[in-house]
Amino acid sequence: MAEQLPENSPGLAEVADTFLGSLAPQVREKSQGEVYKFVRWFGLNRRASEITPHDVASYGELLTPSATRPVKTFLSYAHRKGFSTVKLATHLRPKKSGSKGAAFAMGGMDPAILTADGRAKLETELADLRSQLPDIIDQMQRAAADKDFRENAPLNAARERKSHLEGRIKELETTLELAKVMDKNQHSSRIRIGYTVVLADLSSGRELSYLLVDPQEAKPSEGRLSIASPLGKALLDQEKGQTVEVVAPAGTFCYRVDDIVNPGGRN
């Protein structure tokens, strides 16, 4: 039986802060962007022990080789420190260059296709992050007044937070500028982006429900599955009753499509 971790074990954001704090400044500066992306993707408060190999394999579909390294190091750290009982780093493999997922990870110019709700959430997140910048700048100014830059932890922390915020703000601005909102009136018997799919996991018998979305809108912890993930790609263009097999670094998974709901609510 797999070892169970305490219910009060820290969330990904806290583990990431501890990990980044253990790195040399130069390494931390290069790693924090990709590590924070990983944390945002799965949820700030989600525990490392709740992340599965399949989750990590799906996330790898969006990464370039250079973006993979800091995330692998972070996952190895989480396992080494006992925050995860599974060696998740071994399941993180970047997609070959030229893929749609890699293009998004590299900041390519392909426009995102968002649901109306997804666009609204990204706009809300952007406004929230912009509102946080003045406070972060004020924290930096107050910390800098200490004059002792050698051991100025508050200043370093504020700088890292500012860098993280500005990176995400730029990412959101680019996404929203190019994004297209999908048509809610589309109707097809086959699975398309923006459709909700109810699946039966044939190995466990569990029922799963996913909304298929653009990689920029994906959030596994909320049931929004990227069309660039192994499962998302396998589901596209399938019909109700069909069985799909997904071969991923974490193993082979079989699912049956039990229901399909289009954006307008019609089956």
Beta strands, then each sheet from edge to edge (+ up, - down):
strand 1: 113-114
strand 2: 180-181
strand 3: 196-201
strand 4: 207-213
strand 5: 224-226
strand 6: 243-248
strand 7: 251-261
sheet 1: 1+ 2+
sheet 2: 5+ 4+ 3- 7+ 6-
end
